[in-house]
């Protein structure tokens, strides 16, 4: 994969309306595919071209940080998301309940994932948040 083709792709995606974070994420996916192809299939392809393209696109504007959001979802939006998540019979992880907990507790995903039963006090209905 040549740097120029990747830059062309990034500019094309930006013109289509993809934001800077999206274009950056897509370059990361391409990087992952190249890593996999080299490690598993022995395909001799350098990730350096992706790194060079990412640097160029960052300077040109199509790659960057996502826009900050300044609004919270409405209760109706949250209800619709949670309903959708709970309706998935194939989902083994109770994602709908986790989203409800995240919203109610204002905890981040990483904080929720670090909770251990030893951190839970059911009698007091509290959780000790570590780190």
N, C-alpha and C positions, 0 to 999 in steps of 0.2 A: 504494500500500500504506500503510495507516494504522497509526500507532504502536500503537494499542489492539489491533488485530488481530494484530500481531506479538507483542505482550506475551501475548495470549491463546494464541497458538501456542506460545510459549516455555514458558508454564506447563503447557500440555497435554502437550508433549513431556517435560517434567520429571516429570509425573505418570505418564507411560508408562514411565518408568525411564531416560530419556536423561540422561546426566551433564552437568554444567555445560560441559565442553569441547565435547561433542557439540552442545549447543544453540547455543553460540557459533559453532561451525563451520557449522551450518545457517544461521544468520543471515548469515554471510559468503557462503555460496552465494547466498542471496537478494539480497544486495548486488551480487554479480557479475552476476546475471541482470538486475537493474535497470540497472546500468551498461551492459551489452550492449544492452538494449532501447533505452536512450536514445541510445547512440552509433550503433548500426547501423540501428535501425528508427525513430528519431526520436520514440519514445514519451516523453512528458513526465512523468517520474516522478522524484521527489526521493529521493535516498539518505538525506536527513536523517531521515526517519521511521525507517529501520533503525538509524541511529546513536542516536536517542532511545530506541528500544525496547531496544537493547543496553545502554545506560546504566541504564535502569530495571530490566531483568532482572538486571544485575550487582548492583544494590543489593538486589533482592528475593531473589537466590540462584540462580535457574535458569541463569545464565551465570557462568562463572568458570573457574578453572584446573582441570585434570584432577587426579584423585587420584594421589598418588605411589605407585609400585609398589615393593615391596621384595623381589621374588623374581625370579630368573632362570628362563628356560624350562629344562625338563629336556632332556637329550640326546634322549630319544624325541620330545619336542615339536619340537625343532630338526630332527631327522631327517625328521619328517613334513612340516614346512614346506618344507624343501629338496627333498625328493622331489617334492612337489606343484609347486614352482616349476620344477624340471628337466623335469617331464613335459609341460609346456605347449609343444607343438610350434610354436605361433604366436608365441611369445616370441622376439624377435630379440636382446634384451639378456640375457646370461647371469646372470640375477638369482640363481639358486640358488648359483652360484659366488661371486657378490658377497656374499651372505649368509654363506657359509662363510668368506670372507676377513674380513668384518666381525667375526664371532664370534672367529676365530683371532687377529686383530690388535687387537681392542678399539678399532678406529677408528670414528669417526662417519661418517655418510653424506657430509657435506660434506667431510670430510678425504679420504675415498676418492675422491670426485669431483674433487678438486684434484690427484690424483697425475698426474704427467707422466712419460713414459718417461725423461726426463733425471734424474728423481728415483729411478729404480730401478737398483740395483746387483745384477745377476743373479749375479755371481761371489760376492759376500758374502751374497747373499739378504737385502738390506736395502732399505728405502724411506725416503727423507727426507720427513718430514711438514712441510709449510710452513704458516705462519700458525696 
